[in-house]
Amino acid sequence: MPVFRMPKEVSGSLEQPVNNVTGIENEKLGRVVTRQTTKTFLNGYIIDESNTAVQGAIVSCNGNTVTTDNKGYFQFIQAITVNRDYVLISVTKTGYMNGFRTFTPNRNRLAYHTEKIMLQSEKFSSIITSSSGGTITIDNIKLSFPANAVVKSSGAEYAGNYKVKARYINRNPFLSRCRCRACWPGSTMQATYKPFKALVWPR
């Protein structure tokens, strides 16, 4: 499974390939967030960039999974057990970038928590040859990949071609509720150059 190896001058503190956002966040948060739990009801809507309902999106929270209906609505019928300080919702749907949202549940009583999450459609780059690298532009964002920047999960260099999937994330709180620093699908490595997200896909 090819992953993108980020150069140190670009990657900051992240120097090892990682592909599990939930595991990474839980590890970091475990140092500062309580391990105490609470229960909450959770529902909401999943929409696309044109504010249209996204049907068939898979919504996951703390090991529980539901699917959106034709109105983009999802609901966890039973109250779910969550961390009392920090809850992560993840959303996946073919043809869209993975979506994530965090919230703090009501600590005083069992209550409904409602979220509206927007998914961005996928945008792919042209094919890049690993041995030579290349430069791509997506959403007016230019990314340059050095030669041999992609490695296999074993750490060996990947010798094939790949495409990059990337989208710009609007961080203006008045225009978008997205606060994500990065999104990391479970089967691919996502390289993050603020303020957008990019995925490397083998071809």
Secondary structure as UniProt FT lines:
FT   STRAND          3..4
FT   HELIX           8..11
FT   TURN            12..13
FT   HELIX           21..29
FT   TURN            30..32
FT   STRAND          37..47
FT   TURN            49..50
FT   TURN            55..56
FT   STRAND          58..61
FT   TURN            62..63
FT   STRAND          64..67
FT   TURN            70..71
FT   STRAND          73..83
FT   STRAND          87..92
FT   TURN            94..95
FT   STRAND          99..103
FT   STRAND          112..118
FT   STRAND          128..129
FT   TURN            130..132
FT   STRAND          134..138
FT   TURN            139..140
FT   STRAND          141..145
FT   TURN            147..148
FT   STRAND          150..151
FT   TURN            153..154
FT   STRAND          161..168
FT   TURN            173..175
FT   TURN            186..187
FT   STRAND          190..193
FT   TURN            194..195
FT   STRAND          196..202
//
